């Protein structure tokens, strides 16, 4: 039984829909990679799963954590879930910590909020947690302010706050994008270690398909607020079926490749979506048929939202 | 970050003023004839005596008590009202936000002194209480505006969002993560606003509806001495000097604090 089951969630602001029917499920300890360009609904998915859609946004559909339905529950219940059952690691460790609060307090806060620990006990727990995420000399480092730490250490602190209550689901929204490449690998290894230890299910959001390829068991490619292709990571990467996935992979740098392919055009604006398939204006395989919106068709463990998916997959093989 | 020297000087002056306000009236009577009428400054009466033979220094010091008590009380009340409404104006339901902000705008459109005169008119007693209430009612809109703009920017900062993502309630996020960021800017603005309140209190006393004589508030002292302007200008000079210097000092300290807490912002001027 999946720990998280998301069914057909929509987020809309008035007449404008940002998420248009996103569904996926996640097993304990597994990682789902979410890829796509900026502004395709990745971060909005993260916020929706936290019950933190911006004011004015309307969230519909179903989010089930174990058997519990989250959509429609009162804010008070969301507060119990956030940070305890579902945690979020944000992109920028330079801004996601409070600059005028000691990092130890910021980790201890989570214990105080969710386990009603007294302050001194929460502080000790925070020091242990900082030790666990590999902060050197945690007892002393807990007394530091964020500006006294490096970017990598700060992201470790952020990860400590996220894992403090051993959440069932961790949403990592571009957790390494703000870090340089050598640090990326360390931070990813840390997340992997903690994930294994706590059997956490991870939703890993990134625009970097290379990082996703290493991290994710399963991959979901987002375009214009919808999943356009989903499946087991290696299968999707080896045999992409949707033209957008193909294009994303073609844009990856590879040894011996002198020119990177790029995807022509811009992602569509949500208030001005193309008729039919959202990707069709940028698609090189466009046909008259694409004036109709394709649905996400499942075939074994693969899903793709394209009229010509089978045809294109065959031609790629042959 | 260093304070500029004007702010330091202002701070030192304010400390001396506060000490004088607390201590001098204990040792020197301010409410009876203690020497000859209109005496020149001497070792006994440092600033001389007024037309009733009262000690000018003692009366100025007691006036400082009144001014500081009124000013600080008013600012504290304005802070409590202003922070509460300012935060509600950011986090509250939309209709309530609009009510608060439009009402605040309305308050800005109304001349403060006129409103204060009106409110004082409602009360019967003529002590500090009606003055404090009237000036508090005119002082809070400035705090609401400041808190509202600051909180609105902080609300979308990632550490505030991540506090909520960790399961904190809005109240917790605001008190633990937001208000500490406002302390600096609020202190800076408080100083400048305090100057305005002290000036307003003096103005109300000067026109005779503030703290009533014979209690020597600075406004009363100026009002009493204006008839002596031609014969004994020094009696008028001292309260005017103290009032002006206090206003300057508060503004200097306010500017210094602002520069200190917001190094990228305005230069101290």
Contacts between the chains, C-beta under 8 A, distances in Angstrom:
chain1	res1	chain2	res2	distance
A	50	B	165	5.6
A	52	B	161	7.5
A	52	B	164	6.5
A	52	B	165	6.7
A	79	B	167	4.9
A	79	B	168	7.2
A	79	B	169	5.7
A	80	B	167	6.6
A	81	B	167	7.2
A	82	B	164	7.0
A	82	B	165	5.7
A	82	B	166	6.4
A	82	B	167	4.0
A	83	B	165	6.5
A	83	B	166	3.6
A	83	B	167	3.6
A	83	B	168	7.8
A	84	B	167	5.8
A	87	B	165	7.3
A	87	B	166	7.4
A	88	B	162	7.0
A	88	B	165	4.2
A	90	B	158	5.6
A	90	B	161	7.4
A	90	B	162	5.7
A	90	B	165	7.6
A	92	B	158	6.2
A	95	B	157	6.6
A	95	B	158	4.2
A	95	B	159	6.5
A	96	B	158	4.2
A	96	B	159	5.6
A	96	B	161	7.8
A	96	B	162	4.6
A	97	B	159	5.6
A	97	B	162	7.8
A	98	B	159	4.4
A	98	B	163	7.4
A	98	B	177	5.4
A	99	B	159	7.3
A	100	B	180	5.8
A	100	B	181	6.6
A	101	B	176	7.9
A	101	B	177	7.4
A	101	B	180	7.5
A	109	B	163	7.8
A	109	B	166	6.8
A	109	B	168	7.4
A	109	B	176	7.5
A	110	B	166	5.4
A	110	B	167	7.6
A	113	B	166	6.6
A	113	B	167	5.2
A	113	B	168	5.9
A	113	B	172	7.4
A	114	B	167	6.0
A	158	B	162	7.5
A	161	B	162	7.7
A	161	B	166	6.1
